[in-house]
Amino acid sequence: ISGDATYAMGRWVAGTVTRSSGAETLTGVDSRSYHYLAVNAPPAFPASGALTCDAGVFTAPTYVSGGSGTGTTGTTSGSASLSFGAGGATVSGSVSVTASGSAGSSSLNSTASTVTNTAITGAYLSGGTGSSVQIGDAGGGAYLVAASYAATLASGARYIGVAKFRCA
């Protein structure tokens, strides 16, 4: 959906995907999709400081499992802040997902200890709500908060997507 010299992000819903298990065809008429967000790693984190982040850019989240399964996409909003200290880069914030009249959120609260570290929150890796957060270089002293997230809505439906915030 968007990108520049510092990042690329989008949602792929139609075409052929080649995986280790073989080729898979995405039809664009069901909930199967691949979300992607690529950023450049910063050369180093500042020793200290706090940055203000923009309102963010999001892919349309897609239904994965649980709940009634009505609606294959939803809408996302969110907020983030970024600070630096002895422990690395600390992100505070969340993303909120709404789909088919139900809502849920996922925390981004995490700390990346190094420029190549990915911080995991919640039950992201075990099929629940959570996120995977990384820090990117936006150039000119600005940074990107890049997150892949999963949110379980009140209906029990689980949605996934990616979010990008620019912080300066």
Protein Blocks (a to p, Z undefined) as FASTA:
>chain_A
ZZcfkbccdddfbdcdddfkbccddehlambdcddddddddfbdcfbdcddddebjaddd
ddfbgcjlpajbdcddddddddddfklpadeddddddeehiacdddfbdcdfbfkbccde
hjllnopacdddddddeejhiacdddddddddfkopacddddddddZZ
